[in-house]
Structure formats: structure tokens, C-alpha cells
Amino acid sequence: MASIDLMTFDQAAYTPGELVTLTVDYTPDVGSQTFTATAVITDAAGAQVATSSAPFVVNTPAGDVVGVTDDGGHVWAQASDTGTVAVFTTTA
């Protein structure tokens, strides 16, 4: 389950017209799928003489999207998103 871990502003207070920067640290949903790889040794006659299998997991992001709204009607623009840290800006 996705979660927002921390929200931080670049300063404590702003004057009108100043740039506000908000950083959101989050944990996205991640799905996983398990596959099995198999190695086979075949002799000169074409007979399988040995096999071995091992599982491996592929983790895939769920495509979560982070957005910001506020009760003052500001328009927030996403400046960046690493997949676990998103940065947004608006004007105070």
C-alpha cells in the first residue's frame, strides 16, 4: 500500500509572490512477479543429463502519481519525481 512518509517545505513562512517548494517523500505501491529460470545440460546424443531451476523476482512500480492541492486555491507544479521523492512548487 502506498504511503506519504514526510512532507517538508523549504522555509517556515512566505510573503506573497515568493516561490514555495514542497518536498513529498513517499513509498509507492510495488508489485512483484516470480519467475523460474531453468538450466539444462544435454549430452552429445541429445539426452538431458542435468537440470537445475531457481526462482527470481521482478519488482514493478504500480504507476502511482503524487499530486498536491491546498485550500487556498494555489496551483502546484511538479518540479521532479524520483519515484520516492516528489518536489512541487507554487507561488505564495
N, C-alpha and C positions, 0 to 999 in steps of 0.2 A: 504494500500500500504506500502510495506517495505521501510525503510529508514535507511541511515547511519547517526547517530546523532553526533558522535565525533570520531576522530582518534588521538591517543596520542602515542608518543614514550617515552621510559624510559630515554632518555637523548637527548641533542640537537645535538651532533656531535659524530662521531665514528672514530676510527682508524681501518685500515684493520685487519681483524681477530676477532674483537670484536663481541660479541653477540648483535644483535639488537632486541629489543622487542617492538612490536606494539600492542596496545590495541584498539579494534574497538567496540564502543558502538553502538548498532543498535536496531531498532524497527522492529520485524518480522511481516509478514502478519499473521493475526489470523482470522480464520473462526469461525462462530458460528452456532449452530443449536438449535432451540427452541423445547422443548418437553412439553407435558401436562401430569401431574400426576393427577389421579382421585381416591378419596377415596369413598368407598360405605359402607353404613350400611344396613345390611339385618336383618330382624326380624326372629323370630323362625319359621314362616310359609314360609320363603324364599322370602318374598317380600322386595324390596328395599324401605327403608323408608327415606333415606337421601343420597345425594351425594354432593361432592364438588370437584372442579378442580382448579389447579393452574399451571401456566407455570414455567419452569426452563430452563436455557440456559447452554449449554456445549460449551466452547471455545476450539477450537482445533488449534494447530500450523499448518501452511501451509507447513512446511518442508523446509523452506528457508535455503540455505547454503551460508556461508560467505567464500570468498577466497581473497587472496592478490597476486597481481603481481606488478612488477615495471619495469621501463625502463632500469635497469642495469643488468637484467638477473638473479637476485638473486632467489634462491629457498626458498620460505616461507613455514614453517611448522606450522600447527595449534597446539598450546600447550593446549588450552582449549576453550570451548564454553558453556556458561550457558543458551543460548537461547536469551540473550540480550547483552552479552559481550563476544567477542571472542578475544583470545590472540594468536599472531603469532610471530615466531622468524625466524631470518636468520643470516647469518654471513656477517659482513661488508667487 
